Amino acid sequence: MRLTVALPDYDVRASLRLYDQAAPTVCSWIWDTLAKPFETKTSHACFDGHEVFCFLPGRGSPPPIENQSMRPAVGEVMFFGAEPRKFAALNDNRLIGQTEALFEMAFMYGQVDLRHFWEEGLHGSIIGQIDQNFEAFASACLATLNAGATAITISRGE
C-alpha cells in the first residue's frame, strides 16, 4: 500500500510506503479514509522538532494504536487519534474540549522527540515511511517553518 503526498505550493510530490504489516488496522483505516484524495493545510510542530502535520477527516472512532513509538525515524509518518474530549488540540476547543474525534497524520522530515505527547497521554502509531522524493519533501517542509501553513494533498498511490 502506497500513498502520495503533495505540497503543491512547493511543486513537490513524495511517495510513502505504508507499514501495513506492522500497523494493519491503522493503515486500513487510513486507506479507507483516503478513498478520495484529501486536501487540507499543514501545520509545523512547535516543540517536537522537524515535523509537519495535518488533520484528517473524521470517520468514527480512532483505530487502536499499533506500532507505537515516541521516537520515529527521519522520514517516517505517524498517525495520532483521540476520542472526543480526550485531547484539546486546537485553540478554539480548549475551554469546551475536543467535541469530535481527532485524527492527525504527522510527517517526520528530521529528528523529532515526542516524549511530551507520551507524558500528556497522546500516543501514536508509526504507519509508514516516505521513500520516494524525500529530500525535496523535507526541504519544502523546512520552508514551512518560516513561511507558515501550506496546502497538502494526500491520496492513494499507484
URTAPE-V950496 format. One line per field, one symbol per residue. ss: DSSP state (H for helix, E for strand, L for the rest). A space follows every 50 residues. Layout:
ss: ???
This chain:
ss: LEEEEEEHHHLEEEEEEELLLLLHHHHHHHHHHLLLLEEEELEELLLLEE EEEEELLLLLLLLLLLLEELLLLLLEEEEEEELLLLLLLLHHHLLLLLLL LEEEEEEEEEEELLHHHHHHLLLEEEEEEEEELHHHHHHHHHHHHHHLLL EEEEEELL
